[in-house]
Amino acid sequence: MDLPRPLVPGHNNHTFFTSDKPGTYLGQCAEYCGLSHANMRFRVIAQSPSDFEDWLAGQQDGPAVTPDQAGFPTQDGTDPDKNDAGTLFSKTFACTNCHTTEDSSISTYGPNLTHLASRTVFASGSFQLNRSNLIDWIMNAPGLIPMQSQECRLGLGAPGVTCVGMPSFTENTPPGYPVMTRQQAETLADYLLSLK
């Protein structure tokens, strides 16, 4: 094992982990690095070569649900219902400012969610991936894990805004921005859990 290895913004680092048997191996950030340091966990899932190849092929597949199936605007310009998953994800709450669900090879500001439902945990391994946890997270992530994200709803690149973590969609909402209802969070969670 080649750990610890510092992570430096703008620099690529590589580390290697070798296991003699399949299993899930847990790790955690080993150097105080700022807010929510104790929640920075990771896991390495070691598999047989054939199981890994199957997993890799699935991750390289396109999305399980295409944007038009999720209710994104159609090519002919018609707009779906304002409370469907696609509109909530792309327009109302602008999740696409930080995430994508369209291509697992795209690097985004926030985690790529193209195959979210193939995972067992989320939020750096802090929570089991299930509907209840995901709904709570979508509504108010900083209420579950400390983050500096109140201003993030103003948009990436807004003057003086440095985004760290996911914003709350129910607390400290900037004037003029929508407050998320539980029903909207349930709709988004159901959409995200369809992304296998």
BELJOZI-V791068 format. One record per residue. N is the residue number from 1. SS is DSSP state (@ for helix, = for strand, . for the rest). Layout:
n=N ss=SS
n=N ss=SS
This chain:
n=1 ss=.
n=2 ss=.
n=3 ss=.
n=4 ss=.
n=5 ss=.
n=6 ss=.
n=7 ss=.
n=8 ss=.
n=9 ss=.
n=10 ss=.
n=11 ss=.
n=12 ss=.
n=13 ss=.
n=14 ss=.
n=15 ss=.
n=16 ss=.
n=17 ss=.
n=18 ss=.
n=19 ss=.
n=20 ss=.
n=21 ss=.
n=22 ss=.
n=23 ss==
n=24 ss==
n=25 ss==
n=26 ss==
n=27 ss==
n=28 ss==
n=29 ss=.
n=30 ss=.
n=31 ss=.
n=32 ss=.
n=33 ss=.
n=34 ss=.
n=35 ss=.
n=36 ss=.
n=37 ss=@
n=38 ss=@
n=39 ss=@
n=40 ss=.
n=41 ss==
n=42 ss==
n=43 ss==
n=44 ss==
n=45 ss==
n=46 ss==
n=47 ss=.
n=48 ss=.
n=49 ss=@
n=50 ss=@
n=51 ss=@
n=52 ss=@
n=53 ss=@
n=54 ss=@
n=55 ss=@
n=56 ss=@
n=57 ss=@
n=58 ss=@
n=59 ss=@
n=60 ss=@
n=61 ss=.
n=62 ss=.
n=63 ss=.
n=64 ss=.
n=65 ss=.
n=66 ss=.
n=67 ss=.
n=68 ss=.
n=69 ss=.
n=70 ss=.
n=71 ss=.
n=72 ss=.
n=73 ss=.
n=74 ss=.
n=75 ss=.
n=76 ss=.
n=77 ss=.
n=78 ss=.
n=79 ss=.
n=80 ss=.
n=81 ss=.
n=82 ss=.
n=83 ss=.
n=84 ss=.
n=85 ss=@
n=86 ss=@
n=87 ss=@
n=88 ss=@
n=89 ss=@
n=90 ss=@
n=91 ss=@
n=92 ss=@
n=93 ss=.
n=94 ss=.
n=95 ss=@
n=96 ss=@
n=97 ss=@
n=98 ss=.
n=99 ss=.
n=100 ss=.
n=101 ss=.
n=102 ss=.
n=103 ss=.
n=104 ss=.
n=105 ss=.
n=106 ss=.
n=107 ss=.
n=108 ss=.
n=109 ss=.
n=110 ss=.
n=111 ss=.
n=112 ss=.
n=113 ss=.
n=114 ss=.
n=115 ss=.
n=116 ss=@
n=117 ss=@
n=118 ss=@
n=119 ss=.
n=120 ss=.
n=121 ss==
n=122 ss==
n=123 ss=.
n=124 ss=.
n=125 ss=.
n=126 ss=.
n=127 ss==
n=128 ss==
n=129 ss=.
n=130 ss=.
n=131 ss=@
n=132 ss=@
n=133 ss=@
n=134 ss=@
n=135 ss=@
n=136 ss=@
n=137 ss=@
n=138 ss=@
n=139 ss=@
n=140 ss=@
n=141 ss=@
n=142 ss=@
n=143 ss=@
n=144 ss=.
n=145 ss=.
n=146 ss=.
n=147 ss=.
n=148 ss=.
n=149 ss=.
n=150 ss=@
n=151 ss=@
n=152 ss=@
n=153 ss=@
n=154 ss=@
n=155 ss=.
n=156 ss=.
n=157 ss=.
n=158 ss=.
n=159 ss=.
n=160 ss=.
n=161 ss=.
n=162 ss=.
n=163 ss=.
n=164 ss=.
n=165 ss=.
n=166 ss=.
n=167 ss=.
n=168 ss==
n=169 ss=.
n=170 ss=.
n=171 ss=.
n=172 ss=.
n=173 ss=.
n=174 ss=.
n=175 ss=.
n=176 ss=.
n=177 ss=.
n=178 ss=.
n=179 ss=.
n=180 ss=.
n=181 ss=.
n=182 ss=@
n=183 ss=@
n=184 ss=@
n=185 ss=@
n=186 ss=@
n=187 ss=@
n=188 ss=@
n=189 ss=@
n=190 ss=@
n=191 ss=@
n=192 ss=@
n=193 ss=@
n=194 ss=.
n=195 ss=.
n=196 ss=.
